[in-house]
Amino acid sequence: MEKKYEFRQFSILVWAITLLVFFIGLIAFISTDFIYRIFSSTTQQTYILIFALSIALFIIVGINLYFSKIISISVKEDSIVVSNTKANTNIILSKNSIINYNLNITRKGMLDILRIKLADKNLYFWLGDVSLNQENRSDASNKENLQHQLKILLPSKNVKTSMDNMILFFANKFPFIVLFVALVILICGFFYIINL
């Protein structure tokens, strides 16, 4: 009854560090007079800012893809085996050692995180699509099939904790809140400029 599913695992730490460096650099770039001294025209400043942000975004994505790894999760009758194919390492989690688990599957697949609680720690696996070039139906069905197999293997251990709720909030609600705040700032800025 062994079922094997492949995913791309992203590192939360690498994403956090690259985004932190990006935002610190962005704030330093905008708040200093460097860009204003070099380019006198606001059009040139806008072009340079858009170009620099685009390059920074490609660098961030490239760094995160470099540090991501392809893993396979095998669901057996008595255990779950997480294998890193590149490093040739296995994490074997017996059915009895798992206290609880939760697999968050979001609409767009941005924060699909498998959490497995053991006696002494929580293991988090950020499950991304193996194929990044195109939308692949097998990547989405792998997550759904894994969720189904985990419900069969561990029927009473699917527990949603406050951390799982926070992950779902940041995946589903937070982007819309940020979009709403950005639109309010844009509209207020527009009215401010009109009233000058």
Secondary structure as the mmCIF struct_conf table of DSSP 4:
data_model
#
loop_
_struct_conf.conf_type_id
_struct_conf.id
_struct_conf.beg_label_comp_id
_struct_conf.beg_label_asym_id
_struct_conf.beg_label_seq_id
_struct_conf.end_label_comp_id
_struct_conf.end_label_asym_id
_struct_conf.end_label_seq_id
STRN STRN1 LYS A 3 PHE A 10
HELX_LH_PP_P HELX_LH_PP_P1 SER A 11 SER A 11
HELX_RH_AL_P HELX_RH_AL_P1 ILE A 12 SER A 31
BEND BEND1 THR A 32 ASP A 33
HELX_RH_AL_P HELX_RH_AL_P2 PHE A 34 ILE A 38
BEND BEND2 SER A 41 SER A 41
HELX_RH_AL_P HELX_RH_AL_P3 THR A 42 PHE A 67
STRN STRN2 LYS A 69 VAL A 75
BEND BEND3 GLU A 77 ASP A 78
STRN STRN3 SER A 79 ASN A 84
TURN_TY1_P TURN_TY1_P1 THR A 85 ASN A 88
STRN STRN4 THR A 89 SER A 94
TURN_TY1_P TURN_TY1_P2 LYS A 95 SER A 97
STRN STRN5 ASN A 100 ASN A 104
BEND BEND4 ARG A 107 GLY A 109
TURN_TY1_P TURN_TY1_P3 MET A 110 LEU A 111
STRN STRN6 ILE A 113 LYS A 117
BEND BEND5 ALA A 119 ASP A 120
STRN STRN7 ASN A 122 GLY A 128
BEND BEND6 VAL A 130 VAL A 130
BEND BEND7 ASN A 133 GLN A 134
HELX_RH_AL_P HELX_RH_AL_P4 ARG A 137 LEU A 153
BEND BEND8 LEU A 154 LEU A 154
TURN_TY1_P TURN_TY1_P4 PRO A 155 SER A 156
STRN STRN8 ASN A 158 ASN A 158
HELX_RH_AL_P HELX_RH_AL_P5 SER A 162 LEU A 168
HELX_RH_PI_P HELX_RH_PI_P1 PHE A 169 LYS A 173
HELX_RH_AL_P HELX_RH_AL_P6 PHE A 174 ILE A 194
TURN_TY1_P TURN_TY1_P5 ASN A 195 ASN A 195
#
